[in-house]
Each structure stands twice: as C-alpha cells, then as structure tokens.
C-alpha cells in the first residue's frame, strides 16, 4: 500500500488536515485509485491507498508519494509542506511521504495510542472527514476504545478493503 501521514504542525490541528486529505483523495481518484482515511489516533490524519499487487516495492510507493506530496506543497505553500524540517512545519500540514519505507512504521488501524488520553487510530469514511472539515470541530475525529468498539459493531470494519482491494500504481 501507499501511505500518506498528514501531520499538523501546531497550532494546526487534525481539522486543518481535512482539506488536504480531501484534495489528496481527489488526486487519487484522478489516478483511478481508491483511498481510505483514518485518524492517526494522535493529532493527524492518515490516507491509505491499498495496492495488494505483487511486485510493488517501497521504492515505488515512496517515489510516487513524494511526487504527490511535493505537488500539494507547491500548490498550497502556505498550508502544506513536504519537507521534513521541523522548522518549516508550524501552522502547516506536513505530508509525510517517507512513511513508504522499509524502516518506517505507521500506527495500524484500531491501535490504541499510549497517551494521557488513550485514543485509537480509527478508520473513517470520506463523508465523516468532509463533515468534520465543514464543522471545524476535531471532536468527531477523536475516538476512545469504547467508541471504536461500538462503531465497528454499528458500521463494520471500514478498513476491510485496505487489505483486499487490488490496485495498480500509475506510471508517473
């Protein structure tokens, strides 16, 4: 899979990730790829593009993720950075394209984060993401374990297709 980690630099929040996530979704759709959002369980938003295609390497996904992140940063330099420098992140959304590497780890869906308030990395629908952006409230994007258990019981596993959907990376 290809992963984008949208990491808000304070004072930006997960809500500020929403328009960037939606733009990323649009780019993926243009490339004929479905994408799936989830909270990081912390302060950011993750966008997963399942591939499940033999022969795809970390180098392949990293190269394309980097190109897409650079494109978004070029289009919105006041709101987005693709540069890893922490000095460039305040108030911006860092699109961490480097998560597509063998030595990197991204928190899995449904993982409990070890924090003062133990929140859960939770799969979302794109409608939920858009609604949170319209409301400008981050509360609908923060989940605790009890919330996620009820949620899965009600809507099922929104990340199920990430494991099964077969897609091909475009040639850029």
C-alpha positions in Angstrom: 0.0 0.0 0.0 0.9 3.6 -0.2 0.5 5.7 2.9 0.3 9.5 3.4 0.7 10.8 7.0 -0.8 14.2 7.3 0.8 15.7 10.4 -0.4 19.1 11.6 2.3 21.5 12.9 0.9 23.5 15.9 -1.2 25.5 16.0 -2.8 23.5 13.2 -4.9 20.5 14.2 -6.5 17.4 12.6 -9.3 19.7 11.2 -6.6 21.5 9.2 -5.6 18.2 7.7 -9.1 17.7 6.3 -8.9 19.9 3.2 -5.5 18.4 2.3 -6.9 14.9 2.8 -9.8 15.6 0.6 -7.5 17.1 -2.1 -5.3 14.0 -1.8 -8.4 11.8 -2.2 -9.3 13.8 -5.4 -5.8 13.3 -6.8 -6.0 9.6 -6.1 -9.4 9.4 -7.8 -7.9 11.2 -10.8 -5.3 8.4 -10.9 -8.1 5.8 -10.7 -7.1 4.8 -7.1 -9.4 4.5 -4.1 -8.1 5.8 -0.8 -9.2 5.3 2.8 -8.8 7.7 5.6 -8.2 7.1 9.3 -7.2 9.1 12.3 -3.7 8.6 13.5 -5.1 8.3 17.0 -3.0 11.3 17.8 -3.2 14.6 16.1 -3.1 13.7 12.4 -4.9 12.0 9.6 -3.6 9.1 7.5 -4.6 8.3 3.9 -4.1 4.7 2.8 -4.0 3.7 -0.9 -4.3 -0.1 -1.0 -2.4 -1.9 -3.7 -2.1 -5.5 -2.8 -0.3 -6.1 -6.0 2.7 -8.3 -6.3 6.0 -6.7 -7.3 5.3 -3.2 -5.9 8.2 -2.1 -3.8 8.7 0.5 -1.0 10.8 2.5 -3.5 7.8 2.5 -6.0 5.4 3.8 -3.4 7.9 6.2 -1.9 8.7 7.8 -5.2 5.1 8.4 -6.1 4.1 9.5 -2.6 6.9 12.0 -2.7 5.9 13.4 -6.1 2.3 13.8 -4.9 3.3 15.4 -1.6 5.6 17.9 -3.5 2.8 18.7 -5.9 0.4 19.5 -3.0 3.1 21.6 -1.2 3.8 23.5 -4.4 0.0 24.2 -4.9 -0.5 25.3 -1.3 2.8 26.5 0.1 1.1 28.5 2.9 -0.7 25.4 4.2 1.4 22.4 3.2 5.0 21.2 3.4 6.6 18.1 2.1 9.9 19.0 3.7 10.8 17.0 6.8 12.4 20.0 8.5 10.5 20.7 11.8 11.4 24.4 11.4 9.1 24.5 8.3 6.1 22.8 10.0 4.5 25.4 12.4 1.0 26.1 11.2 1.3 23.8 8.2 0.3 20.2 7.4 3.4 18.1 6.8 2.7 15.4 4.3 5.0 12.6 5.4 5.5 10.7 2.2 8.6 9.0 3.8 6.3 6.5 5.6 6.6 4.4 2.5 9.9 2.9 3.5 11.1 -0.5 5.0 12.3 1.1 8.2 9.3 3.3 8.9 6.3 2.4 11.0 2.8 3.9 10.8 0.3 3.1 13.6 -2.2 0.4 12.4 -5.9 0.9 12.3 -7.5 0.2 15.7 -4.3 0.7 17.6 -4.6 2.3 21.0 -2.2 5.2 21.4 -0.2 5.3 24.7 -1.1 8.9 25.7 -2.6 10.6 28.7 -5.9 10.2 26.9 -5.6 6.9 25.2 -7.2 7.5 21.8 -7.5 5.0 18.9 -6.4 5.1 15.3 -9.8 4.9 13.7 -10.9 4.3 10.1 -13.3 6.9 8.8 -15.5 7.5 5.8 -14.7 10.3 3.5 -18.1 11.8 4.3 -17.1 11.9 8.0 -13.8 13.6 7.1 -15.7 16.2 5.0 -18.3 16.8 7.7 -15.5 17.4 10.3 -14.0 20.0 7.9 -17.3 21.8 7.5 -17.9 21.9 11.2 -14.3 22.9 12.0 -14.5 20.7 15.2 -12.0 18.0 15.9 -14.2 16.1 18.4 -15.8 13.9 15.7 -12.3 12.8 14.7 -11.2 11.6 18.2 -12.1 8.2 19.4 -11.5 6.2 22.5 -11.6 2.4 22.7 -15.2 2.2 23.9 -16.3 4.4 21.0 -14.5 2.3 18.4 -16.0 -1.0 19.7 -19.5 0.5 19.3 -18.6 2.0 16.0 -17.3 -1.3 14.5 -20.4 -3.1 15.8 -22.6 -0.4 14.1 -20.8 0.2 10.7 -18.4 -2.7 10.4 -14.7 -2.6 9.6 -14.2 0.5 7.4 -10.7 -0.7 6.7 -11.5 -4.2 5.5 -11.0 -3.3 1.8 -7.5 -1.9 2.5 -6.4 -5.5 2.9 -8.2 -6.9 -0.1 -8.6 -4.2 -2.8 -6.2 -4.7 -5.7 -5.0 -1.6 -7.4 -2.0 -0.6 -9.6 0.3 2.3 -9.1 0.2 4.7 -12.0 3.3 5.4 -14.1 4.5 8.9 -13.4 
